[in-house]
Amino acid sequence: MNGFRVNKLTERVTQIIDPTDVFCFLVQGKEAAVLIDTGTGLKGLKKLVEELTDLPVTVVLTHGHGDHAGGAGEWRKVYLHPADRGLVGEHGMEMRMGYAAAMMGTDANLTEEMFVPSPGADTEFAELYDGQIFPLGGAELEVVSVPGHTRGSCCMLLRAERSILYGDACNVNTLVSGEESTTISEYKQSLLRLKTFDDAYDTVCYSHGMATGPRQCLEDNIELCDRILAGTDDAVPDNFLGRTAFRAAKMDEQYRRLDGKFGNIVYSERTKK
């Protein structure tokens, strides 16, 4: 499957945009590389990574949703937080194809043959945990656990670049609305802990929308957690892929908040406590 795009952000960090506009990141040191996330699983990612680096590659998943872990079946071993292991099975071929169709449009004429198989017995899921370090040679990738979007969601800190990948853990459309999500109270505690890493980075990378964006997102989402818990948020009815929920702050069609701020949260009746 063609359609992957590559954007070299720094000497160490390459953004890979899959055909559904989900971002993966290849981080390279002098001795090893880490691929962060595997997209929706449209064919071509593994071949592309092999063209981009000759270094041994470790695959790390920020969380278990099908748009980020969908291509995991191309690798023999991937790292994933154990709290999200069940999601990989739930987000199988049908879900991944449905997501891709929603993002790419019906004229994409998607077929199952365009996707890599879902992970099976040949794929080993190694434990990803808070504080885990992946040495790259001249740099290292550090895992920061941020439960909220999913219970196993993690951010990836690259101190040598003074950058961090928030992924889906904190962004302009942070979904904390599914059965796999924490409550807003729990999510707020995760964000407050993430804030303790403020001095370690200047640049924030995201997995959707824009490669890099404002640090303001973290502060905005902490504020929105307080507003949701107090019942003073905008509570705009929202529906994403059939899931009824509420958006904490009003926005336009480009996911820009009307009040000029950046971060946003989508929550459900179950999670708004």
C-alpha positions in Angstrom: 0.0 0.0 0.0 1.5 3.3 -1.1 0.5 6.7 0.4 2.9 7.0 3.3 4.6 10.4 3.6 7.8 11.2 5.4 8.8 14.4 7.2 12.2 14.7 8.8 11.7 16.8 11.9 15.3 16.7 13.3 18.4 14.6 12.7 17.1 12.0 15.1 13.3 12.2 14.6 11.3 11.4 11.4 7.6 11.8 11.2 5.8 9.1 9.2 2.3 9.9 8.1 0.2 6.9 7.2 -2.6 7.1 4.5 -5.2 7.9 7.2 -3.2 10.8 8.4 -2.2 9.1 11.6 1.4 9.8 12.6 4.2 7.4 13.6 7.7 8.5 14.6 11.0 6.9 13.9 13.6 8.0 16.5 17.2 7.1 15.6 20.4 7.2 17.7 23.9 6.1 16.8 23.3 2.5 17.7 19.5 1.8 17.6 16.1 3.1 16.6 12.6 3.1 18.0 9.4 3.2 15.9 6.7 4.8 17.9 3.3 3.4 16.8 2.4 1.5 13.6 -0.7 3.4 12.2 -3.8 1.7 11.0 -2.1 -1.2 9.5 -2.2 -0.3 5.8 0.7 -2.2 4.1 4.0 -0.5 3.5 5.2 0.8 6.9 7.7 -1.9 7.7 9.3 -1.7 4.2 9.4 2.1 4.6 11.1 1.9 8.0 13.7 -0.5 6.5 14.4 2.0 3.8 14.8 4.9 6.3 17.3 3.1 8.7 19.8 0.3 8.8 19.8 0.3 12.6 18.0 -2.4 14.7 14.4 -1.1 15.3 12.3 -1.6 18.4 8.6 -1.0 18.1 6.8 0.9 20.9 3.1 1.6 21.0 1.7 4.7 22.8 -1.6 2.8 23.3 -3.7 0.0 22.0 -6.1 1.7 19.7 -6.3 0.3 16.1 -5.2 3.6 14.5 -1.9 3.4 16.4 -1.4 -0.3 17.0 -3.0 -1.5 13.7 0.3 -2.4 12.0 1.8 -4.3 15.0 1.3 -7.6 13.2 4.2 -6.8 10.8 6.7 -7.2 13.7 7.7 -10.2 15.8 7.9 -8.1 19.0 6.3 -4.8 20.1 6.1 -3.0 23.4 2.7 -2.1 24.8 1.5 -1.2 28.3 -0.3 -4.3 29.6 -3.4 -2.2 30.5 -4.1 -1.8 26.8 -3.3 -5.4 25.6 -6.9 -6.3 25.3 -7.6 -3.3 23.0 -5.5 -4.8 20.2 -7.8 -7.8 20.0 -10.9 -5.6 20.1 -9.6 -3.3 17.4 -9.2 -5.9 14.7 -9.5 -5.8 11.0 -13.1 -4.7 10.8 -12.5 -1.7 13.1 -9.3 -0.7 11.3 -10.9 -0.9 7.9 -13.9 1.2 9.2 -11.6 3.8 10.7 -9.5 4.0 7.4 -12.7 4.3 5.3 -14.0 7.1 7.6 -10.7 9.0 7.3 -9.9 8.3 3.6 -13.5 8.3 2.1 -15.4 5.6 0.3 -13.5 6.4 -3.0 -10.4 4.8 -1.5 -12.0 1.4 -2.4 -10.3 -0.3 0.6 -10.0 -4.1 0.7 -8.8 -6.4 3.4 -5.8 -7.2 1.2 -4.5 -3.7 1.6 -4.0 -4.2 5.4 -1.5 -6.2 7.3 -3.1 -9.1 9.4 -4.0 -8.4 13.0 -1.4 -9.5 15.5 -1.5 -13.2 16.1 0.6 -15.8 18.0 3.7 -14.8 16.1 3.7 -11.3 17.6 5.1 -11.0 21.1 3.7 -8.2 23.3 6.5 -7.1 25.7 5.6 -5.0 28.7 5.9 -1.2 28.4 6.0 0.5 31.7 6.4 4.0 33.3 10.0 5.1 33.5 11.3 2.5 31.0 14.3 3.6 29.0 15.2 2.6 25.5 18.9 3.5 24.8 19.6 4.6 21.3 23.3 5.5 21.4 23.8 9.2 22.2 20.2 9.5 23.2 17.5 7.6 25.0 13.7 7.4 24.9 11.9 7.5 28.2 8.3 6.2 28.8 5.9 8.4 30.8 2.6 6.7 31.7 -0.4 9.0 31.3 -3.7 7.0 31.9 -6.7 8.8 30.5 -7.4 8.4 26.8 -6.8 4.7 27.5 -5.6 3.2 30.8 -2.3 2.2 29.1 -1.6 5.5 27.3 2.0 6.6 27.4 4.0 9.7 26.3 7.5 9.4 24.9 10.2 11.7 26.2 13.4 12.4 24.3 15.5 14.4 26.6 18.4 14.8 24.1 16.1 16.6 21.8 14.2 18.4 24.6 11.0 17.0 23.0 8.1 14.8 24.0 5.4 12.9 22.1 2.0 13.5 23.7 0.3 11.2 21.2 -3.4 10.8 22.0 -2.8 11.4 25.7 -3.2 15.1 25.5 -4.2 17.0 22.3 -6.8 19.2 20.6 -9.4 16.5 20.7 -8.5 14.2 23.6 -11.0 11.4 23.8 -11.6 10.4 27.4 -15.0 8.9 26.7 -14.7 5.2 26.0 -15.0 2.1 28.2 -11.1 1.9 27.9 -10.8 5.5 29.3 -10.3 6.6 32.9 -12.5 9.0 34.7 -11.8 12.7 34.3 -10.6 12.9 37.9 -8.0 10.1 37.2 -7.1 11.8 34.0 -6.4 15.1 35.8 -4.0 13.4 38.1 -2.2 11.9 35.1 -1.8 15.4 33.6 -0.6 16.9 36.8 2.1 14.2 36.9 3.0 14.8 33.3 3.4 18.5 34.2 6.3 17.5 36.5 8.3 16.8 33.4 7.9 20.4 32.1 11.6 21.3 32.5 12.7 18.3 30.3 11.2 19.5 27.0 10.5 22.5 24.8 8.9 20.8 21.8 5.6 18.8 21.8 4.8 16.2 19.1 1.3 15.0 18.4 -0.1 11.9 16.6 -2.9 13.7 14.7 -3.3 17.1 13.1 0.1 18.7 13.4 3.6 17.2 13.9 4.4 19.8 16.6 2.3 22.1 18.6 2.0 24.4 21.6 2.9 23.2 25.1 -0.2 25.1 26.1 -2.2 22.0 25.5 -1.3 20.4 28.8 -2.4 23.5 30.8 -5.6 23.8 28.8 -6.6 20.2 29.4 -5.9 20.5 33.2 -8.1 23.5 33.3 -10.8 21.7 31.3 -10.7 18.7 33.7 -11.6 21.2 36.5 -14.4 22.7 34.5 -15.9 19.3 33.7 -15.7 18.2 37.3 -17.4 21.5 38.4 -20.0 21.3 35.6 -19.0 24.6 34.1 -17.6 23.4 30.8 -19.5 24.0 27.5 -20.7 20.3 27.3 -21.2 20.4 23.5 -22.9 17.1 22.4 -20.5 15.1 20.3 -20.6 11.9 18.3 -17.4 10.2 17.0 -17.6 6.8 15.2 -21.0 6.2 16.8 -20.0 7.1 20.4 -22.2 9.7 22.1 -20.3 12.1 24.3 -19.7 15.8 25.2 -16.9 18.2 24.1 -15.7 20.4 27.0 -15.0 23.5 24.9 -16.6 24.8 21.8 -14.6 24.6 18.6 -14.9 25.2 14.8 -14.7 22.5 12.1 -10.9 22.6 12.1 -10.8 21.6 15.8 -9.8 25.1 16.8 -11.3 26.3 20.1 -13.5 29.4 19.8 -12.0 31.0 22.8 -8.5 30.9 21.3 -7.1 28.2 23.6 -5.7 24.9 22.2 -6.4 21.7 24.2 -9.8 20.0 24.3 -11.4 17.0 25.9 -14.3 14.8 24.9 -15.9 12.9 27.8 -18.9 10.7 28.4 -21.5 10.3 31.2 -19.5 7.5 32.6 -16.1 9.4 32.7 -17.3 12.8 33.8 -16.5 12.2 37.5 
